[in-house]
Amino acid sequence: MEIRRIAPTDDAAAAGRIVQDAYFRLPDYPRDDEYDALLSDIDGRGDEAEVIVCVDEGRIVACLTYLPLMVGEHAEFDDADAASFRFFGVDPSVQGRGVGDAMVQWVIDESRRRGRRRIRIHTLESMPGAQRLYERIGFVRTPEHDENWDGIIGLAFAYDL
């Protein structure tokens, strides 16, 4: 298992499908054509974000978007000392094998290497598995930063580095 930045030779469409499918599997996921397309648009992430993948036996099995700085259209927090990640999905065929933990650990290590002071994220209220993962790793709830996007609740978490 290798965690790294997506390469030009990688199947970006497959990485995007993993993220999109992770959201589509959520109970009561509120489908929205524009956001659904954004989930899988790996090439459109912009210069301020980095797409990170987990490759296992030559196949992309997980993907997330890493924001080393809170700038650009994907930044959800106003915190000059923080990094973030979003658009996170793990292929169901490898769930339970520590892939999610390893991806988040990559973010922690990279954020620390870049001198960030904390990591801030939102996870949807309908993602209890993700919430358990983040809390197990050491993220703490910061409800003062929760969001309500037209009835879709984003629960805020932070990890101090």
Summary of the structure (lengths in Angstrom):
residues: 161
radius of gyration: 14.6
end to end distance: 24.9
largest distance: 41.6
contacts: 477
relative contact order: 0.15
helix: 34%
strand: 31%
